[in-house]
């Protein structure tokens, strides 16, 4: 057995090389998009942490953000939890709307 790496690109035909390059390029784009998303989330979270909420809609918006972040986790994929998440987000949206109508 050897530890030497095998250059598979030398063994591929033109179509195989092109397909590999496309996958590599797509992966790089995906990783760049993920990094940009992480930066935007960090910026948003910094803003959310900067000041305490002064109104119910501000507090509800923070709660909605946290619930949506939780909804993206593997733990939240359970059918019952999905239903709870949907209901909680719906309740918050309805209460925000009602508060805005009263203002």
N, C-alpha and C positions, 0 to 999 in steps of 0.2 A: 504494500500500500504506500502511496506517495502523498505528500502534502502539497504538491505543485498544483496550482490552479489550471483548469483547462479552459482555453478561450473558445467558447462555443460559437462565437461569431464567425470564426474562421471556417467552421464546418457547415454553416448555414448558406442557403442559396440567397439570391437577391431579395426574393419575397420574404423569406424568413428574417433576413437582416432588417428589412424595412418594418416588418411587424414588430420586431424587438425594439427598434428605435421609437416606434409610436408608443409602445407600452411604457418605455422609460420616460418619454416626454410627458405622457399622461400622468405618470406617477409623480414626476417633478411638479407638474401643475397642481395636482391634488395636494401634495405636501405644502406647496406655497399657499394654496387657498386655505388649508387647515391652519397654517401659521397666522395668516391674516385674520381668520376668524377668532383664533385665540387672543390675538392682540386687541381686536374690537371688543371681545367679551371682557378682557381685563380693563379696558378703558371704561366701559359701561359700568362694571362693578366698582371701579374707583369713584365714578360719579355717584352711584347709588349709595356708597359708603360715606361720601363727603358730608352730607347733611341729613339729619333726621327728617322724616316726612312731616309736613306741616298740615296736610289734609288727608282725608280718607282716600281720595283717588290716588294720591302719591304713594301711600302705603299699599294700596291694592296693586298698583303697577309693579312695585317691588316684589310683592307676593306672587304675582303672575309670572314674573321673570324667573323666580326661584322654582316655581312649580313646573314651568316649561323646561328648565335645566334638569330637574329631577325626572321629568317625563322622558328625557333622552337617554336615561340610564337603563341598564339591563334589568335592574331591580323593579323598575316601573312598568315592565312589559306584561306583567300579570294582568289578566282580563279585569279582575276586580279593581286593581289599582288604576288601570287605564280609565275605567268608568268613574272612579273617584276624582281623578285628575280632570277629566272632562267636565264633571259637575262643578268642581271647585272653580275652574276657570270660567265656566258659564255663570256661576253665582257672582264672582267678582266683576265680570263684564256687565252683568245686569245691574249690580249695585252702583258701579261707576256711572253707567248711563242714567240711572235714576237720580243720582246726586247731581249730575250735570243738568238734567231737566229742571231740578228744583232751584238751581242757581240762577 
